[in-house]
Amino acid sequence: MVSESIIKEISIKTDSKILLLVLDGVGGLPQDGETEMERAKTPNLDNLASRSICGLTDAIGYGITPGSGPSHLALFGYDPVKYIIGRGVLEALGIGVELTPKDMAARGNFATMDKRGIIVDRRAGRIPTEKNREICALLGKKIEKIKGVKVFIRPGKEHRFVVIFRGDGLNGPVSDADPQKNGEKAKPARALSSKAKKTEEVTNSFIKKATEVLKSQHPANTVLLRGISKVPRIPSMGELFNLSPAAIATYPMYKGLARLVGMEVLLTGESIEDELRTLKENFGKYDFFYLHIKKTDSSGEDGNLEKKVKAIEEVDRFIPEILNLKFDVIVITSDHSTPSLLKSHSWHPNPFLLHSKFIRVDGTKRFTERECSSGGLGRFPAVNAMPLMLANGLKLKKFGA
Amino acid sequence: MVSESIIKEISIKTDSKILLLVLDGVGGLPQDGETEMERAKTPNLDNLASRSICGLTDAIGYGITPGSGPSHLALFGYDPVKYIIGRGVLEALGIGVELTPKDMAARGNFATMDKRGIIVDRRAGRIPTEKNREICALLGKKIEKIKGVKVFIRPGKEHRFVVIFRGDGLNGPVSDADPQKNGEKAKPARALSSKAKKTEEVTNSFIKKATEVLKSQHPANTVLLRGISKVPRIPSMGELFNLSPAAIATYPMYKGLARLVGMEVLLTGESIEDELRTLKENFGKYDFFYLHIKKTDSSGEDGNLEKKVKAIEEVDRFIPEILNLKFDVIVITSDHSTPSLLKSHSWHPNPFLLHSKFIRVDGTKRFTERECSSGGLGRFPAVNAMPLMLANGLKLKKFGA
């Protein structure tokens, strides 16, 4: 991996336009001999692959299943092991909360505590989402500030919520305020460094006040907090790569990740068609587009092979329209694999396709995992995608004299 | 390479069972167009390869020929450049000495010194092993302790022996007490840091006393010591990878290496059949098995191509029995190559085969070096074998949120 400082030193502004099309979780595993990509009819992707150079990427390394945070950071050109995005921050991004550098975010669970202070159900019987919204509103009204720190509470699904503490002097790391299993005593957060003392105090005071407010709300009579974390300081893509980048995504988490690295997040609708319209409308305004397709991942997470095949085929139908825009560089890949067989993210490498005027076209005949595994780019860390895209857009000067 | 601390953080205990089958030195070089593996008739390995995913590994890097220590550490999931096993320690393991953290081990040579203190023969005319044993016994009786440090002497073959100093305050690094060539003056050990002062004193005092005892034993009238070293502190496989690992090997060195990383070394016999019986008998008790086959290497070291081909064919006959055990994950590979053509370890990458339910089977038709070179896993550092095996055993959680 070439360090960010080197890329920063040699990147230049040019008129060329780059598209990074992320088919979330598109890589899979064979079932009855064929993966989802192999099963899908994808004449347009296959035709493009035959005029491109392909390969396989690993977000983190052999055998490592990445979360969405690190896998996207890698694709955006950032060392995914250096910039750690905490669970609280990711959950906040996931429900569309915009975070500032003063914020500490935590993932919360409503839970059930008995009289002796034992957590008997870490999920409060999975209360209905409607009830969750009600309690969050109540907590928001009763707990607006703690020690000068503003408190925001946002409901998620069932027993899940996010709390944001906004104020000066909040730092990590602090341990989870969560016993991790039922039948154990409630556990306060603990500062893991002296800088984190104030966060510890605010967190534990919040838990105490919330438990007070929730006294009559059994089974949701207390809260557990974990992944208490701050937005990592990440230099922007403008700063590092001299790009004016825009993001088009339908899910809040991916918009949030894009915002973290300084992309402009464009308003769009819910469908791939909406996303494509947004792309066309904004084509003139930016030189880098991150276009995120969620459907390929969610069908994999459901273990629904047929639905994933259909999602891939749907993407394929939009390829001619994308090509019509005449990007100088197109990369089509995914952040991680989500095999229907595993119903979850997996460690398998991602198919990667690079199209530009300046490539050594390889013999890849289809855009599939196995065709890509013998592609001309070989197997490489996903973090190299950014220098590759920049180079193909003639946006990188020579390194060294 | 993903750091050990990351793997440690995400590894979990599950019921799945992993087999790492090491065919020592199995990779070779073509002679009359074919390598030993290509020449061997291996229907079972080939059939397994056609249902697996293959690749090539490097223990250290392109062009680097590894010793058995680093090449095994890499396969066990440890950075082979970070954990250095000294020559003395490796030799001690090789003759079956169990070392404690208080031990300093050195490889010794009986040598011939003339009246002026010049080493005229670094191997004492390669005295017979029988004579070696006799002198070692004599030395052991005469030199039991030096400055409170216990001394153990163990004979090897011909002029070779191992000495172990056991006591408090022994640290490295110290230089070799060996002029490295004939015709030079005997050379004392020298402490290379202030912590190593006591080791320097004990080492040089031992050489002086031994030379005194050996006065009448010409040509073995003095000793040279090198690779004076301590067992490196290596976190165990249990600690790092949450495994309960067992080792089955016929040679002391491999048992010693396995013990270094916290494997349980199982009692077994001398043949592959014995090793397999041990595997079957203990299948229920561990979740990771390292099974070491020595024959493939020793025939290569002898430069005996036909014998190496036969050794590979012998291994092949045991494959169906191994498959019958129904491991969740099987890896078959080697630690380094030992081409008959070179009669020694070499830098050529190792064939690697991975079998599990969660692989993208590639088009590999035979288990040979050249077939593996176009396998779906590509070419990768051997240290990645461990995260790959753990992932395929579903023993790794997601990295990052």
Interface residues (C-beta under 8 A of the other chain):
Chain A: L29 P30 T35 L56 I60 G61 Y62 G63 I64 T65 P66 G67 S68 G69 P70 S71 P80 V81 I84 I85 G86 R87 V89 L90 E91 G227 P339 L341 L342 S344 H345 S346 W347 H348 E369 R370 S373 S374 G378 R379
Chain B: M1 V2 S3 I6 I10 F358 I359 R360 V361 D362 G363 S374 G376 G378 F380 N384 M386 P387 L388 M389 L390 A391 N392 L396 K397 K398 F399 G400 A401
